[in-house]
């Protein structure tokens, strides 16, 4: 689905396992058709509507994070926005023995980003 295995490793250490995604709308307006796409694999995760100040979460079968570029798209106030392609950076101090998830934050019209969050023990 989201981050299907690919031949491009993130680093030489143990693989980072991703098992979910959260879309967080930090704006004062609803957003819709929110999607994170991984063009290299065709995988994506989407959410139909995320209210102002709300979140939409999705879990999926564990996937090994491969570091492929992603793109976030969404609609807000009749406009369609896109981040363009970017790579989600993995913090160097992340514990690869614990699962993680991707958090996509929509901060304003046309402004969004994504990062890796470690699951609590």
N, C-alpha and C positions, 0 to 999 in steps of 0.2 A: 504494500500500500504506500506508505509515506516514503520511507528511506530504504528502499530495497537494496540488497547487497550489490556492491559493484567492485570492480577490480582496483579502485583507487583507495588505499588505506589512509586513514587520518594520521597515524603515526605508527611506530614499530611496537608500541605497548599493547596491552590487552584491549580488545575492542570495547567501545562504549555502547551500551545497550539503551535504546530509546523505546519507550512503550506508551507514549501518549503525547498529546499536544493541547495547549490551552490558548484560545484566542481571548485577549483582554482588550476591551474597548474602554479606553481612558478618556474618551471625548464626551461631550454633553449631547451628542446626537446618536441615534441608532445607526448601526452599520448592517449591511446585508451582503450576501454572496461572498463571504470572507473565505479565502482559499490560500493555502500554502501548497505550491507546486514544486516538484523536483523534476525539471525537464529531462535530465539524464536518464531517469527511470520511468518517467510518465506517472509516477505516484503523486498523490495529492491527498490532503485532508481539507474538508470544508465545513462550514457552518452557515446555515441559512440566514439567521438573524442574531445579532448580539446587541442588546439594549445599551443605552448610555450608562457607562460605569459598570457594566456587567461583564461576565465571562461565559464562554462556551468551551467545554472540555470534551475531548475525545480520547479514548484509549484504543489501542490496536495491538495485535500480536507483536512481541518483541522484535526489533530490527536492529541490526548493527549499523551504527552511524558511520557513514562513509565520507562525509565532508563535501558532498556534491553541492553545487550552487542551488539556491532556492529562489522563488519569487512569491511575494505576497500580493494578492489583489483583493479589492473590496469595493463596495458601492456605498456612497454616503451623500445624502442630500441631492440625489439625482446625478452625481458624478461618479465615474469609475476611476479608481486609483490603483497604481502599481508601484512597488518598490524598485522594480527592475531586478536583475539577477544579483545576488550577493551570497557570500558564504557565511554560515553561522560559525562563529569562533567558539572553540571549546576551551574553557579555562584550564590552564596548565595544572592546577592543583585539584582537578576533579578526580574523584575516586572511581576508577573504571570498574570496580567490583560491585558497585551499586547502580541500579537503574536510574535513568534520567528521563526528562521529558523536555519538549520544546515549548517555550512560551513566546507567543507572538503578541506584541503590544502595538495597538493602534493608538497613537498619541495625539493625532489631529488630522484634519483633512490632508491627505497626501503624505502623512508622516507615520511610518511604522518600522518596526525592527523585530528581531527574533534572537533569542538566546537559549542556551542549555541550562536547565535547572536540575540539580541533584535531588532525587527523592530522599525524604527523611528515612533514617534507619528504622 
